[in-house]
Amino acid sequence: MYACQLCGEPMQMDSRVPAPMAPTLDHIVPLARGGTHEPANVQAAHFLCNNKKNDR
């Protein structure tokens, strides 16, 4: 089972965006703030959680 790294709740792996609980990649340091698109800077997050985080 996979969990959202922002809220800790289980991911719905069979869901697709724009479903709120669909899995997405979250950039820990957002690309807009100089983060990189590499494995060390990404984590799994719900679509909803990732959108709430925005570029923070």
HELIX and SHEET records of a PDB file:
HELIX    1   1 LEU A   31  ARG A   33  5                                   3    
HELIX    2   2 PRO A   39  ASN A   41  5                                   3    
HELIX    3   3 PHE A   47  LYS A   53  1                                   7    
SHEET    1   A 2 PRO A  23  HIS A  27  0                                        
SHEET    2   A 2 VAL A  42  HIS A  46 -1                                        
END                                                                             
